[in-house]
Amino acid sequence: MNNTLRLIFPQWQGAGFNIMPILVPELNYQDACQGYAIGSQLLNWLAPQTNSPTATVPVSMSFDEADNVTENGIQAYQTVKRQLKLALETIETHRPDRIVTLGGECSVSVPPFAYLAKKYEDDVAVIWLDAHRDLTVPSDNYNGYHAMALAKLLGVGYEQMLALLPATLEPKNALIVGLRTEDEASERQKTLGIASLNPEQVADNSQAVIDWLKATGKRKVMVHFDLDVLEPTELLTAVGRDPNGLRIAQAVRIINDIANAADLVGLTIAECMPREVIKLKKMLAALPLMR
């Protein structure tokens, strides 16, 4: 029996309502904010067919201000909290050994990775392919939950949210790969002692990643793949346009090398923002006889 769960998690609320229209100016306000939900559906449609069980986390598409207010330093706090619980309940229903998650913004990794951290206890590491650290906390300037994702998995942040997680990891068991931006969490990374590699350090081979993984002594590994780690001139399917990212072949090689070096139990593909697909969807909706 294939006990790998494919989890469709189109959560968009964590992306930050104020910044998305700035980062995706070619879309209107609501489409820019909710674009990651379309990205999740697109990834599911594009992904190879599988015999594995598939489940979808129910995600609200309400754009009412009352559903998306900031509380406790987290935008859309109540919605994000509710969907975190729903994701964990969905996973527990299947009790998988492995999880592939198709998001959605970066916080979609929190429930599956927390579940796997509990299942495999002290025998799992996390490798975070991302242009950003995702280590902010509610007291920082940015209140988008997706930028807090890795911090949550490492037990850092708002305690009431952390209390919902079945387990967290130690910072020494996390590696950020493809990091190429500076932000307010830079000092927090140093304080926590979280290792990172920039794109140049993994451009030719994955040895630095594999050396780090072997040094942890963990037999299981989870990989978070934020599409903004990629070079935007080769594939612009994320919000970020920071230059000098990983090439597609490099990212694929790194993830495959990780899977060959340890037991890959979790894989998330996150932050797909399909601008042109969203424009096409809007065009179709405006045509006669389409409803």
Buried (B, 14 or more C-beta within 10 A) or exposed (E): EEEBBBBBBBBBBBBBBEBBBEBBEEBEEEBBBBBBBBBBBBBBEEBEEEEBBBBBBEBBEEEEEEBBEEBBBBBBBBBBBBBBEBBBEBBEEBEBBBBBBBBBBBBBBBBBBBBBBEBBEEBBBBBBBBBBBBBBBBEBEBBBBBBBBBBBBBBBBBEEBBEBBBBBBBBBBBBBBBBBEEBBBEEBBEEBEBBBBBBEBBEEEBEBBBEBBEEBEBEBBBBBBBBBBBBBEEEBBBBBEBEEBBBEEBBEBBBEBBEEBBBBBBBBBBBBBBBEBBEEEEEEEEEEEEE
